């Protein structure tokens, strides 16, 4: 009779690799969705996916909590253009994930046109089997001349 320990170890290893791959895909999906939810003003997405203790640090250093972000999405007179994040990198650490990327946001507010070239860092934590965004930091990209 052959020992089953190596087979069991291999099966456990493969299951762990599959779980990490699934988590990576889930985080990439959430990263795509947050962009769409932002430019469409989808407050429900933010209600469901931001942690209750969520904290955003804006490019000018202002901090905003979950309620602030959801309220800002409903700002009258804002019209965002669709955008796709670029330079996206996902790193997984057990029940935590860090996403870094870049986005070019263009929008109109009170009739004035804006364009922001931004880098972002989002931190997700997996609690009770669900990934939630717990903090984000956004920085303006300085244009070199």
N, C-alpha and C positions, 0 to 999 in steps of 0.2 A: 504494500500500500504506500502510495506517495504522500509525502507531507503536504498538508493544505495551507500551511502558514504562508509560504511565498505567494500562492494564488490569492489568498485573502488580503495580504499586504498590497498586492498589485491592484486588486479590485478597489480597496479603500483609497489608494493613491489616485486611480482613474476617476473615482467619484469626486474626490476633492478637486481635481483639475477641472472636471465638468462644472462643479459648483462655482469655481472662480471664473470660468468662462461665462457662465450664465450671469453672474454678478457684474462682470465687465460689460456685457451687452445691456443689462438693465440700466447701469449708470450712463452708458452712451445714449440710450433711449431717453432717459430723463434729461440729459443735457440738450438733446435736440428739442424735446418738448418744452423746456423752460424758455427757449428762444421764441418758439411759436406762441406760447402762452403770454409772453411779454408783449410781442407786437400785436397780438389780437386782443389783449386786455382780459384774458381768461382768468378771472379771480378764483373760479372753482379749482383750477389746477393748483394755484398757490395755496388755497385752503387745504387741499389734500396732500400736498407734497412738501410744504415747509413745516419744520418742527415748530412746536409751540414756543420754544426758546430761540427761534431763528434770529440771527443778527446779520445785517448787511452793512458793510463799510463802503460808502460811495467814493467816487474819485476825489471829492473835495473834503473827505474825512468825516462826513456826517454819518452817524449810525442810525439805522432804521430797523425796527422790529417787524414781525410778520404783519401786524395790523397796519403799520405805516406803508409797507409795500403794497398791500392789497388796496388801501385807500388811494395811493398814488396811481395805481392802474386805472382808476375811475376818474382821473382828472379830466374835467370838461375841456374840450378843445384840443386834446392831444391826438395826433394821428401818426402812428409809427409805420415805417416802411418795413416789409419783410426783410429778414437777414438770416444768414447761415453762419454759425460760428466756424472759425478756421483754427488751425494750429492746435487742435484739441488733443490733449494727452490725459489718459486716465491711469491712476495708480491705485491699486487695491491693497489694503492692510487689514486683513480679517474682516471686521465689521465696520470698517471706515474706508472711504474712498475720497481721493482728491482729484478734481478735474481742473485743468488749466486750459485756457484757450484765449482766442481773440475774437472780437466782434466789432463790426462797423454798424453803429446804429444811426439811422437817419430818421428824423421826425419833424413834425410841425407842431408848434405850441403857440397858441394865440397869434396865428398868422406868421410866425417867425420860423424860418427853416434852420435846423441844427444838424450837425453831423459829428458823431463822437467815435473816435478810434480807441477801443478799450481792450485791455487785457483783464482776464478774470480768473479767480480761483474760487471754486465751490467745494465745500466739504460736506460729504454725505455720511450718515451713520445708519447702520442697519439695526433696527430695534424691533423685536418680536417679528422678525422675518420680513420687514418692510423698510426700504431705503427712504430716508428723509433728508432733506437739505437743511443743515444746521447753521451754516454760516457761509457768507460769500464776501469777497473783497474785489473791488473793481478799481483799476488804475487807468488813467489816461495815458496813451502812447504819445511820447514826445516826438515831434517831427524834427529830424536832424537836418540841418542846413549846411 
